[in-house]
């Protein structure tokens, strides 16, 4: 295990903790058997943080301030449909 660019199956068996440390630091390692590359070990990407859902009430307050509608939304729709 010189530069940790490639490791043998034997290195994986007997020095796994060293290989694991390099993977944890983001290095990609080639696994060899009889001097032929048989696999590549790549570190797992850290999970992305989920965004919190948008605060719609804060957005409405930002747009409209403290204005209060004279008519409810349901009444406006009924009026537009001609049922009022």
N, CA, C and O atoms as a CHARMM CRD file, in Angstrom:
* protein
*
  336
    1    1 UNK  N      0.85000  -1.18400   0.00000 PROA 1      0.00000
    2    1 UNK  CA     0.00000   0.00000   0.00000 PROA 1      0.00000
    3    1 UNK  C      0.89000   1.24000   0.00000 PROA 1      0.00000
    4    1 UNK  O      1.18200   1.81000   1.05200 PROA 1      0.00000
    5    2 UNK  N      1.30500   1.63800  -1.16500 PROA 2      0.00000
    6    2 UNK  CA     2.22800   2.76900  -1.24900 PROA 2      0.00000
    7    2 UNK  C      1.48400   4.09100  -1.21500 PROA 2      0.00000
    8    2 UNK  O      1.52300   4.79500  -0.20600 PROA 2      0.00000
    9    3 UNK  N      0.81600   4.43600  -2.28700 PROA 3      0.00000
   10    3 UNK  CA     0.11800   5.72100  -2.37700 PROA 3      0.00000
   11    3 UNK  C     -1.38200   5.57000  -2.16500 PROA 3      0.00000
   12    3 UNK  O     -2.12100   6.55300  -2.22900 PROA 3      0.00000
   13    4 UNK  N     -1.82800   4.37200  -1.91800 PROA 4      0.00000
   14    4 UNK  CA    -3.23800   4.06900  -1.72600 PROA 4      0.00000
   15    4 UNK  C     -4.05800   4.31400  -2.98500 PROA 4      0.00000
   16    4 UNK  O     -5.28400   4.39700  -2.91000 PROA 4      0.00000
   17    5 UNK  N     -3.42300   4.42800  -4.11700 PROA 5      0.00000
   18    5 UNK  CA    -4.16600   4.51500  -5.37000 PROA 5      0.00000
   19    5 UNK  C     -4.74400   3.13900  -5.69200 PROA 5      0.00000
   20    5 UNK  O     -5.83900   3.03300  -6.24500 PROA 5      0.00000
   21    6 UNK  N     -3.99700   2.07900  -5.34000 PROA 6      0.00000
   22    6 UNK  CA    -4.49300   0.72300  -5.53700 PROA 6      0.00000
   23    6 UNK  C     -4.06000  -0.13900  -4.35800 PROA 6      0.00000
   24    6 UNK  O     -2.98100   0.05200  -3.79700 PROA 6      0.00000
   25    7 UNK  N     -4.90600  -1.07800  -3.99400 PROA 7      0.00000
   26    7 UNK  CA    -4.60700  -2.01500  -2.91300 PROA 7      0.00000
   27    7 UNK  C     -4.94100  -3.41300  -3.39600 PROA 7      0.00000
   28    7 UNK  O     -5.79600  -3.59600  -4.26200 PROA 7      0.00000
   29    8 UNK  N     -4.26700  -4.38600  -2.83600 PROA 8      0.00000
   30    8 UNK  CA    -4.53300  -5.76300  -3.22000 PROA 8      0.00000
   31    8 UNK  C     -5.60900  -6.35500  -2.31500 PROA 8      0.00000
   32    8 UNK  O     -5.97500  -5.77900  -1.29000 PROA 8      0.00000
   33    9 UNK  N     -6.09700  -7.50300  -2.71700 PROA 9      0.00000
   34    9 UNK  CA    -7.08800  -8.19800  -1.90600 PROA 9      0.00000
   35    9 UNK  C     -6.48700  -8.50700  -0.53600 PROA 9      0.00000
   36    9 UNK  O     -7.17900  -8.43400   0.48000 PROA 9      0.00000
   37   10 UNK  N     -5.22400  -8.84600  -0.51000 PROA 10     0.00000
   38   10 UNK  CA    -4.53500  -9.13000   0.75500 PROA 10     0.00000
   39   10 UNK  C     -4.53200  -7.89200   1.65200 PROA 10     0.00000
   40   10 UNK  O     -4.76100  -8.00000   2.85700 PROA 10     0.00000
   41   11 UNK  N     -4.27400  -6.71900   1.07500 PROA 11     0.00000
   42   11 UNK  CA    -4.28700  -5.47900   1.86100 PROA 11     0.00000
   43   11 UNK  C     -5.66600  -5.23600   2.46800 PROA 11     0.00000
   44   11 UNK  O     -5.78400  -4.78300   3.60700 PROA 11     0.00000
   45   12 UNK  N     -6.68700  -5.53700   1.70800 PROA 12     0.00000
   46   12 UNK  CA    -8.04600  -5.37000   2.22400 PROA 12     0.00000
   47   12 UNK  C     -8.26500  -6.29100   3.41900 PROA 12     0.00000
   48   12 UNK  O     -8.86100  -5.88600   4.41700 PROA 12     0.00000
   49   13 UNK  N     -7.79900  -7.49100   3.32200 PROA 13     0.00000
   50   13 UNK  CA    -7.98000  -8.45600   4.42400 PROA 13     0.00000
   51   13 UNK  C     -7.24100  -8.03600   5.68500 PROA 13     0.00000
   52   13 UNK  O     -7.81300  -8.05000   6.77500 PROA 13     0.00000
   53   14 UNK  N     -5.98900  -7.66700   5.54600 PROA 14     0.00000
   54   14 UNK  CA    -5.14000  -7.46400   6.71900 PROA 14     0.00000
   55   14 UNK  C     -4.98700  -6.01500   7.15700 PROA 14     0.00000
   56   14 UNK  O     -4.58900  -5.76000   8.29400 PROA 14     0.00000
   57   15 UNK  N     -5.29100  -5.07100   6.29500 PROA 15     0.00000
   58   15 UNK  CA    -5.13200  -3.64700   6.63100 PROA 15     0.00000
   59   15 UNK  C     -6.38400  -2.85200   6.30000 PROA 15     0.00000
   60   15 UNK  O     -6.29900  -1.72900   5.80200 PROA 15     0.00000
   61   16 UNK  N     -7.52200  -3.42300   6.57000 PROA 16     0.00000
   62   16 UNK  CA    -8.77000  -2.76800   6.18200 PROA 16     0.00000
   63   16 UNK  C     -8.94900  -1.42300   6.87200 PROA 16     0.00000
   64   16 UNK  O     -9.48000  -0.49000   6.26900 PROA 16     0.00000
   65   17 UNK  N     -8.52100  -1.30600   8.11300 PROA 17     0.00000
   66   17 UNK  CA    -8.71300  -0.02800   8.81400 PROA 17     0.00000
   67   17 UNK  C     -7.97900   1.11100   8.11000 PROA 17     0.00000
   68   17 UNK  O     -8.48100   2.23400   8.07100 PROA 17     0.00000
   69   18 UNK  N     -6.80200   0.83900   7.55500 PROA 18     0.00000
   70   18 UNK  CA    -6.07100   1.87400   6.82000 PROA 18     0.00000
   71   18 UNK  C     -6.80600   2.24200   5.52300 PROA 18     0.00000
   72   18 UNK  O     -6.92200   3.41700   5.17300 PROA 18     0.00000
   73   19 UNK  N     -7.29000   1.23600   4.83200 PROA 19     0.00000
   74   19 UNK  CA    -8.03700   1.46900   3.59100 PROA 19     0.00000
   75   19 UNK  C     -9.30100   2.26600   3.90300 PROA 19     0.00000
   76   19 UNK  O     -9.65500   3.20000   3.18400 PROA 19     0.00000
   77   20 UNK  N     -9.97100   1.88600   4.98000 PROA 20     0.00000
   78   20 UNK  CA   -11.19400   2.58600   5.37300 PROA 20     0.00000
   79   20 UNK  C    -10.92000   4.05400   5.68800 PROA 20     0.00000
   80   20 UNK  O    -11.71200   4.92000   5.31600 PROA 20     0.00000
   81   21 UNK  N     -9.82100   4.34300   6.36100 PROA 21     0.00000
   82   21 UNK  CA    -9.46300   5.73300   6.65900 PROA 21     0.00000
   83   21 UNK  C     -9.31000   6.55100   5.38300 PROA 21     0.00000
   84   21 UNK  O     -9.76600   7.69200   5.31200 PROA 21     0.00000
   85   22 UNK  N     -8.67700   5.97300   4.39300 PROA 22     0.00000
   86   22 UNK  CA    -8.48800   6.69700   3.13100 PROA 22     0.00000
   87   22 UNK  C     -9.83000   6.91000   2.41900 PROA 22     0.00000
   88   22 UNK  O    -10.05300   7.95900   1.81400 PROA 22     0.00000
   89   23 UNK  N    -10.70800   5.92900   2.49100 PROA 23     0.00000
   90   23 UNK  CA   -12.02900   6.09600   1.88900 PROA 23     0.00000
   91   23 UNK  C    -12.81100   7.19000   2.60200 PROA 23     0.00000
   92   23 UNK  O    -13.50700   7.98000   1.96400 PROA 23     0.00000
   93   24 UNK  N    -12.69600   7.23500   3.92100 PROA 24     0.00000
   94   24 UNK  CA   -13.39900   8.26600   4.69000 PROA 24     0.00000
   95   24 UNK  C    -12.89100   9.66900   4.35000 PROA 24     0.00000
   96   24 UNK  O    -13.61300  10.65200   4.51900 PROA 24     0.00000
   97   25 UNK  N    -11.66100   9.75800   3.87600 PROA 25     0.00000
   98   25 UNK  CA   -11.10100  11.05800   3.48600 PROA 25     0.00000
   99   25 UNK  C    -11.38300  11.38500   2.01700 PROA 25     0.00000
  100   25 UNK  O    -10.85800  12.36100   1.48100 PROA 25     0.00000
  101   26 UNK  N    -12.21300  10.56600   1.37300 PROA 26     0.00000
  102   26 UNK  CA   -12.65400  10.89900   0.02300 PROA 26     0.00000
  103   26 UNK  C    -11.82100  10.33500  -1.10600 PROA 26     0.00000
  104   26 UNK  O    -12.03800  10.70300  -2.26100 PROA 26     0.00000
  105   27 UNK  N    -10.88000   9.46000  -0.82000 PROA 27     0.00000
  106   27 UNK  CA   -10.03500   8.90600  -1.87400 PROA 27     0.00000
  107   27 UNK  C    -10.71200   7.72100  -2.54900 PROA 27     0.00000
  108   27 UNK  O    -11.39300   6.93300  -1.89200 PROA 27     0.00000
  109   28 UNK  N    -10.52600   7.59600  -3.86200 PROA 28     0.00000
  110   28 UNK  CA   -10.98500   6.42700  -4.60100 PROA 28     0.00000
  111   28 UNK  C     -9.82600   5.45100  -4.69100 PROA 28     0.00000
  112   28 UNK  O     -8.69700   5.84200  -4.98400 PROA 28     0.00000
  113   29 UNK  N    -10.10600   4.19000  -4.44200 PROA 29     0.00000
  114   29 UNK  CA    -9.05000   3.17500  -4.37600 PROA 29     0.00000
  115   29 UNK  C     -9.36600   2.07300  -5.37300 PROA 29     0.00000
  116   29 UNK  O    -10.51400   1.64500  -5.49800 PROA 29     0.00000
  117   30 UNK  N     -8.34600   1.62000  -6.07700 PROA 30     0.00000
  118   30 UNK  CA    -8.50800   0.50000  -7.00300 PROA 30     0.00000
  119   30 UNK  C     -8.11000  -0.78100  -6.27700 PROA 30     0.00000
  120   30 UNK  O     -7.05800  -0.84700  -5.64000 PROA 30     0.00000
  121   31 UNK  N     -8.95900  -1.79100  -6.38100 PROA 31     0.00000
  122   31 UNK  CA    -8.70400  -3.08700  -5.76700 PROA 31     0.00000
  123   31 UNK  C     -8.09400  -4.00200  -6.81900 PROA 31     0.00000
  124   31 UNK  O     -8.65800  -4.18100  -7.89900 PROA 31     0.00000
  125   32 UNK  N     -6.94100  -4.57800  -6.50100 PROA 32     0.00000
  126   32 UNK  CA    -6.24200  -5.42300  -7.46800 PROA 32     0.00000
  127   32 UNK  C     -6.11600  -6.85100  -6.96700 PROA 32     0.00000
  128   32 UNK  O     -6.07200  -7.11500  -5.76500 PROA 32     0.00000
  129   33 UNK  N     -6.05900  -7.76100  -7.92700 PROA 33     0.00000
  130   33 UNK  CA    -5.77900  -9.16500  -7.64100 PROA 33     0.00000
  131   33 UNK  C     -4.83900  -9.63500  -8.72500 PROA 33     0.00000
  132   33 UNK  O     -5.15000  -9.56400  -9.91400 PROA 33     0.00000
  133   34 UNK  N     -3.69500 -10.11200  -8.30600 PROA 34     0.00000
  134   34 UNK  CA    -2.63900 -10.52500  -9.24200 PROA 34     0.00000
  135   34 UNK  C     -2.28100  -9.38900 -10.20200 PROA 34     0.00000
  136   34 UNK  O     -2.11100  -9.59800 -11.40300 PROA 34     0.00000
  137   35 UNK  N     -2.17400  -8.21200  -9.65200 PROA 35     0.00000
  138   35 UNK  CA    -1.77400  -6.98500 -10.35300 PROA 35     0.00000
  139   35 UNK  C     -2.77900  -6.50400 -11.40500 PROA 35     0.00000
  140   35 UNK  O     -2.44900  -5.65500 -12.23400 PROA 35     0.00000
  141   36 UNK  N     -3.97200  -7.03100 -11.37600 PROA 36     0.00000
  142   36 UNK  CA    -5.00800  -6.56400 -12.30100 PROA 36     0.00000
  143   36 UNK  C     -6.12200  -5.91300 -11.49000 PROA 36     0.00000
  144   36 UNK  O     -6.54300  -6.43000 -10.45600 PROA 36     0.00000
  145   37 UNK  N     -6.58500  -4.77800 -11.97500 PROA 37     0.00000
  146   37 UNK  CA    -7.65200  -4.06500 -11.28400 PROA 37     0.00000
  147   37 UNK  C     -8.94800  -4.85500 -11.46400 PROA 37     0.00000
  148   37 UNK  O     -9.35600  -5.16200 -12.58500 PROA 37     0.00000
  149   38 UNK  N     -9.58900  -5.18000 -10.32600 PROA 38     0.00000
  150   38 UNK  CA   -10.84700  -5.92500 -10.39300 PROA 38     0.00000
  151   38 UNK  C    -12.02900  -5.08600  -9.89900 PROA 38     0.00000
  152   38 UNK  O    -13.18400  -5.42500 -10.15500 PROA 38     0.00000
  153   39 UNK  N    -11.73500  -3.98700  -9.19000 PROA 39     0.00000
  154   39 UNK  CA   -12.83600  -3.14600  -8.69300 PROA 39     0.00000
  155   39 UNK  C    -12.29000  -1.78700  -8.29700 PROA 39     0.00000
  156   39 UNK  O    -11.08600  -1.60600  -8.11900 PROA 39     0.00000
  157   40 UNK  N    -13.20300  -0.83900  -8.16500 PROA 40     0.00000
  158   40 UNK  CA   -12.85600   0.48600  -7.63600 PROA 40     0.00000
  159   40 UNK  C    -13.72900   0.73500  -6.42100 PROA 40     0.00000
  160   40 UNK  O    -14.94300   0.53400  -6.45600 PROA 40     0.00000
  161   41 UNK  N    -13.10000   1.17100  -5.35800 PROA 41     0.00000
  162   41 UNK  CA   -13.81600   1.52500  -4.14100 PROA 41     0.00000
  163   41 UNK  C    -13.91400   3.04000  -4.10000 PROA 41     0.00000
  164   41 UNK  O    -12.90000   3.73700  -4.09700 PROA 41     0.00000
  165   42 UNK  N    -15.12800   3.54000  -4.06900 PROA 42     0.00000
  166   42 UNK  CA   -15.32500   4.98400  -4.00300 PROA 42     0.00000
  167   42 UNK  C    -16.09300   5.32000  -2.73400 PROA 42     0.00000
  168   42 UNK  O    -16.98100   4.56800  -2.33400 PROA 42     0.00000
  169   43 UNK  N    -15.76600   6.42700  -2.10300 PROA 43     0.00000
  170   43 UNK  CA   -16.47900   6.80500  -0.88400 PROA 43     0.00000
  171   43 UNK  C    -17.91600   7.22900  -1.20100 PROA 43     0.00000
  172   43 UNK  O    -18.21100   7.74200  -2.28100 PROA 43     0.00000
  173   44 UNK  N    -18.77600   7.00500  -0.25000 PROA 44     0.00000
  174   44 UNK  CA   -20.17200   7.40100  -0.38300 PROA 44     0.00000
  175   44 UNK  C    -20.27500   8.89700  -0.15400 PROA 44     0.00000
  176   44 UNK  O    -19.64200   9.43700   0.75400 PROA 44     0.00000
  177   45 UNK  N    -21.07000   9.56800  -0.97500 PROA 45     0.00000
  178   45 UNK  CA   -21.26700  10.99900  -0.79000 PROA 45     0.00000
  179   45 UNK  C    -22.09500  11.22600   0.46600 PROA 45     0.00000
  180   45 UNK  O    -23.02100  10.46500   0.74400 PROA 45     0.00000
  181   46 UNK  N    -21.77200  12.25700   1.22100 PROA 46     0.00000
  182   46 UNK  CA   -22.57900  12.52100   2.42100 PROA 46     0.00000
  183   46 UNK  C    -23.99700  12.88800   2.02500 PROA 46     0.00000
  184   46 UNK  O    -24.20700  13.52900   0.99600 PROA 46     0.00000
  185   47 UNK  N    -24.97200  12.48900   2.83000 PROA 47     0.00000
  186   47 UNK  CA   -26.36100  12.80000   2.47300 PROA 47     0.00000
  187   47 UNK  C    -26.60000  14.30000   2.44500 PROA 47     0.00000
  188   47 UNK  O    -26.05000  15.05000   3.25200 PROA 47     0.00000
  189   48 UNK  N    -27.43200  14.72300   1.49900 PROA 48     0.00000
  190   48 UNK  CA   -27.74900  16.14500   1.39400 PROA 48     0.00000
  191   48 UNK  C    -28.82000  16.49400   2.41100 PROA 48     0.00000
  192   48 UNK  O    -29.69600  15.68500   2.71600 PROA 48     0.00000
  193   49 UNK  N    -28.73800  17.67600   2.91500 PROA 49     0.00000
  194   49 UNK  CA   -29.72100  18.11400   3.90200 PROA 49     0.00000
  195   49 UNK  C    -31.00500  18.49800   3.17800 PROA 49     0.00000
  196   49 UNK  O    -30.98400  19.17000   2.14700 PROA 49     0.00000
  197   50 UNK  N    -32.11000  18.05800   3.73900 PROA 50     0.00000
  198   50 UNK  CA   -33.40000  18.39600   3.14800 PROA 50     0.00000
  199   50 UNK  C    -33.79400  19.80700   3.57600 PROA 50     0.00000
  200   50 UNK  O    -33.61200  20.20900   4.72500 PROA 50     0.00000
  201   51 UNK  N    -34.32700  20.52300   2.63300 PROA 51     0.00000
  202   51 UNK  CA   -34.79400  21.86500   2.93700 PROA 51     0.00000
  203   51 UNK  C    -36.11800  21.78400   3.67900 PROA 51     0.00000
  204   51 UNK  O    -36.92300  20.88200   3.44700 PROA 51     0.00000
  205   52 UNK  N    -36.32400  22.71600   4.55400 PROA 52     0.00000
  206   52 UNK  CA   -37.61200  22.76600   5.24500 PROA 52     0.00000
  207   52 UNK  C    -38.66700  23.30200   4.28100 PROA 52     0.00000
  208   52 UNK  O    -38.34300  24.05600   3.36400 PROA 52     0.00000
  209   53 UNK  N    -39.92200  22.91900   4.48400 PROA 53     0.00000
  210   53 UNK  CA   -40.96200  23.40200   3.56600 PROA 53     0.00000
  211   53 UNK  C    -41.09600  24.91800   3.64300 PROA 53     0.00000
  212   53 UNK  O    -40.82800  25.50000   4.69400 PROA 53     0.00000
  213   54 UNK  N    -41.50200  25.56700   2.56200 PROA 54     0.00000
  214   54 UNK  CA   -41.60800  27.02500   2.55400 PROA 54     0.00000
  215   54 UNK  C    -42.68100  27.51100   3.52600 PROA 54     0.00000
  216   54 UNK  O    -43.69200  26.84300   3.74100 PROA 54     0.00000
  217   55 UNK  N    -42.44500  28.66300   4.09600 PROA 55     0.00000
  218   55 UNK  CA   -43.39500  29.27600   5.01900 PROA 55     0.00000
  219   55 UNK  C    -44.30500  30.19200   4.20400 PROA 55     0.00000
  220   55 UNK  O    -43.97900  31.35400   3.96100 PROA 55     0.00000
  221   56 UNK  N    -45.45300  29.65200   3.78400 PROA 56     0.00000
  222   56 UNK  CA   -46.36200  30.39500   2.92300 PROA 56     0.00000
  223   56 UNK  C    -46.99000  31.59100   3.62800 PROA 56     0.00000
  224   56 UNK  O    -47.22400  32.62900   3.00900 PROA 56     0.00000
  225   57 UNK  N    -47.25800  31.44700   4.90700 PROA 57     0.00000
  226   57 UNK  CA   -47.84800  32.57000   5.64200 PROA 57     0.00000
  227   57 UNK  C    -46.87400  33.74600   5.69500 PROA 57     0.00000
  228   57 UNK  O    -47.29000  34.89600   5.55500 PROA 57     0.00000
  229   58 UNK  N    -45.59600  33.47500   5.89500 PROA 58     0.00000
  230   58 UNK  CA   -44.60000  34.55100   5.91400 PROA 58     0.00000
  231   58 UNK  C    -44.51600  35.20900   4.53900 PROA 58     0.00000
  232   58 UNK  O    -44.37600  36.42800   4.43500 PROA 58     0.00000
  233   59 UNK  N    -44.60200  34.39900   3.48700 PROA 59     0.00000
  234   59 UNK  CA   -44.56500  34.95300   2.13300 PROA 59     0.00000
  235   59 UNK  C    -45.76900  35.85400   1.88200 PROA 59     0.00000
  236   59 UNK  O    -45.62800  36.93900   1.31700 PROA 59     0.00000
  237   60 UNK  N    -46.95200  35.40700   2.30200 PROA 60     0.00000
  238   60 UNK  CA   -48.15200  36.23900   2.12500 PROA 60     0.00000
  239   60 UNK  C    -48.05400  37.53400   2.92400 PROA 60     0.00000
  240   60 UNK  O    -48.44700  38.59600   2.44100 PROA 60     0.00000
  241   61 UNK  N    -47.52700  37.44600   4.15000 PROA 61     0.00000
  242   61 UNK  CA   -47.35600  38.67000   4.94800 PROA 61     0.00000
  243   61 UNK  C    -46.36600  39.62300   4.28300 PROA 61     0.00000
  244   61 UNK  O    -46.52900  40.84200   4.35000 PROA 61     0.00000
  245   62 UNK  N    -45.35300  39.07000   3.65000 PROA 62     0.00000
  246   62 UNK  CA   -44.36100  39.90100   2.96000 PROA 62     0.00000
  247   62 UNK  C    -44.99400  40.60500   1.75800 PROA 62     0.00000
  248   62 UNK  O    -44.69100  41.76900   1.49700 PROA 62     0.00000
  249   63 UNK  N    -45.85900  39.91900   1.03300 PROA 63     0.00000
  250   63 UNK  CA   -46.49100  40.48600  -0.15600 PROA 63     0.00000
  251   63 UNK  C    -47.59200  41.47700   0.21100 PROA 63     0.00000
  252   63 UNK  O    -47.62500  42.59600  -0.30100 PROA 63     0.00000
  253   64 UNK  N    -48.49100  41.06100   1.10200 PROA 64     0.00000
  254   64 UNK  CA   -49.68800  41.84900   1.38200 PROA 64     0.00000
  255   64 UNK  C    -49.64400  42.62800   2.69700 PROA 64     0.00000
  256   64 UNK  O    -50.50900  43.46900   2.94200 PROA 64     0.00000
  257   65 UNK  N    -48.67100  42.36600   3.52700 PROA 65     0.00000
  258   65 UNK  CA   -48.61400  43.06900   4.81200 PROA 65     0.00000
  259   65 UNK  C    -49.73600  42.61600   5.72300 PROA 65     0.00000
  260   65 UNK  O    -50.03700  41.42400   5.79200 PROA 65     0.00000
  261   66 UNK  N    -50.36400  43.55900   6.43000 PROA 66     0.00000
  262   66 UNK  CA   -51.43800  43.23500   7.36600 PROA 66     0.00000
  263   66 UNK  C    -52.82100  43.53200   6.79100 PROA 66     0.00000
  264   66 UNK  O    -53.78000  43.68700   7.54700 PROA 66     0.00000
  265   67 UNK  N    -52.93800  43.61500   5.47400 PROA 67     0.00000
  266   67 UNK  CA   -54.21500  43.91300   4.84800 PROA 67     0.00000
  267   67 UNK  C    -55.20200  42.76900   5.09900 PROA 67     0.00000
  268   67 UNK  O    -54.82700  41.59600   5.09100 PROA 67     0.00000
  269   68 UNK  N    -56.44800  43.12500   5.31900 PROA 68     0.00000
  270   68 UNK  CA   -57.50100  42.14300   5.51200 PROA 68     0.00000
  271   68 UNK  C    -58.48800  42.29100   4.35900 PROA 68     0.00000
  272   68 UNK  O    -58.93000  43.39800   4.05100 PROA 68     0.00000
  273   69 UNK  N    -58.82800  41.17600   3.72800 PROA 69     0.00000
  274   69 UNK  CA   -59.75700  41.21100   2.59900 PROA 69     0.00000
  275   69 UNK  C    -61.16100  41.50800   3.09900 PROA 69     0.00000
  276   69 UNK  O    -61.55100  41.05500   4.17500 PROA 69     0.00000
  277   70 UNK  N    -61.92400  42.27500   2.31500 PROA 70     0.00000
  278   70 UNK  CA   -63.29900  42.61800   2.69000 PROA 70     0.00000
  279   70 UNK  C    -64.22800  41.43900   2.43200 PROA 70     0.00000
  280   70 UNK  O    -65.28400  41.32500   3.05500 PROA 70     0.00000
  281   71 UNK  N    -63.83900  40.57900   1.52500 PROA 71     0.00000
  282   71 UNK  CA   -64.66500  39.43900   1.12200 PROA 71     0.00000
  283   71 UNK  C    -63.82200  38.16900   1.25600 PROA 71     0.00000
  284   71 UNK  O    -62.62000  38.20200   0.99000 PROA 71     0.00000
  285   72 UNK  N    -64.42000  37.07200   1.65600 PROA 72     0.00000
  286   72 UNK  CA   -63.66300  35.81800   1.76400 PROA 72     0.00000
  287   72 UNK  C    -63.39600  35.25600   0.37100 PROA 72     0.00000
  288   72 UNK  O    -64.06300  35.62700  -0.59600 PROA 72     0.00000
  289   73 UNK  N    -62.42300  34.36500   0.27700 PROA 73     0.00000
  290   73 UNK  CA   -62.08300  33.75400  -1.00100 PROA 73     0.00000
  291   73 UNK  C    -63.23500  32.96100  -1.58700 PROA 73     0.00000
  292   73 UNK  O    -63.46900  32.99500  -2.79500 PROA 73     0.00000
  293   74 UNK  N    -63.96100  32.24300  -0.72700 PROA 74     0.00000
  294   74 UNK  CA   -65.11000  31.45400  -1.19500 PROA 74     0.00000
  295   74 UNK  C    -66.19100  32.35400  -1.76500 PROA 74     0.00000
  296   74 UNK  O    -66.79800  32.03000  -2.78500 PROA 74     0.00000
  297   75 UNK  N    -66.43700  33.48900  -1.10900 PROA 75     0.00000
  298   75 UNK  CA   -67.44500  34.42500  -1.61200 PROA 75     0.00000
  299   75 UNK  C    -67.02800  35.03000  -2.95200 PROA 75     0.00000
  300   75 UNK  O    -67.86600  35.24200  -3.82900 PROA 75     0.00000
  301   76 UNK  N    -65.73300  35.30800  -3.10900 PROA 76     0.00000
  302   76 UNK  CA   -65.25000  35.86000  -4.37300 PROA 76     0.00000
  303   76 UNK  C    -65.45300  34.87100  -5.51000 PROA 76     0.00000
  304   76 UNK  O    -65.85300  35.26100  -6.60700 PROA 76     0.00000
  305   77 UNK  N    -65.18400  33.60600  -5.26000 PROA 77     0.00000
  306   77 UNK  CA   -65.35400  32.58600  -6.29900 PROA 77     0.00000
  307   77 UNK  C    -66.82100  32.43600  -6.65600 PROA 77     0.00000
  308   77 UNK  O    -67.17300  32.36200  -7.83400 PROA 77     0.00000
  309   78 UNK  N    -67.68200  32.39000  -5.63900 PROA 78     0.00000
  310   78 UNK  CA   -69.12100  32.27700  -5.89800 PROA 78     0.00000
  311   78 UNK  C    -69.63000  33.45800  -6.70300 PROA 78     0.00000
  312   78 UNK  O    -70.45700  33.29500  -7.60000 PROA 78     0.00000
  313   79 UNK  N    -69.14200  34.63800  -6.38800 PROA 79     0.00000
  314   79 UNK  CA   -69.56000  35.85600  -7.11400 PROA 79     0.00000
  315   79 UNK  C    -69.12600  35.78300  -8.56500 PROA 79     0.00000
  316   79 UNK  O    -69.88200  36.15700  -9.46100 PROA 79     0.00000
  317   80 UNK  N    -67.90400  35.30000  -8.80400 PROA 80     0.00000
  318   80 UNK  CA   -67.39300  35.21100 -10.16500 PROA 80     0.00000
  319   80 UNK  C    -68.14700  34.16100 -10.98000 PROA 80     0.00000
  320   80 UNK  O    -68.25200  34.27600 -12.20200 PROA 80     0.00000
  321   81 UNK  N    -68.65800  33.16600 -10.32000 PROA 81     0.00000
  322   81 UNK  CA   -69.40300  32.11700 -11.00400 PROA 81     0.00000
  323   81 UNK  C    -70.87000  32.47600 -11.20500 PROA 81     0.00000
  324   81 UNK  O    -71.61700  31.76200 -11.87500 PROA 81     0.00000
  325   82 UNK  N    -71.26800  33.60700 -10.60300 PROA 82     0.00000
  326   82 UNK  CA   -72.62600  34.07100 -10.78300 PROA 82     0.00000
  327   82 UNK  C    -73.62700  33.45400  -9.83300 PROA 82     0.00000
  328   82 UNK  O    -74.82100  33.45400 -10.13100 PROA 82     0.00000
  329   83 UNK  N    -73.19400  32.93000  -8.70900 PROA 83     0.00000
  330   83 UNK  CA   -74.09500  32.28000  -7.75800 PROA 83     0.00000
  331   83 UNK  C    -74.34300  33.14100  -6.54200 PROA 83     0.00000
  332   83 UNK  O    -74.94700  32.66200  -5.58300 PROA 83     0.00000
  333   84 UNK  N    -73.93400  34.31000  -6.53200 PROA 84     0.00000
  334   84 UNK  CA   -74.06200  35.15300  -5.34300 PROA 84     0.00000
  335   84 UNK  C    -75.32200  35.92700  -5.34900 PROA 84     0.00000
  336   84 UNK  O    -75.58400  36.68700  -4.41800 PROA 84     0.00000
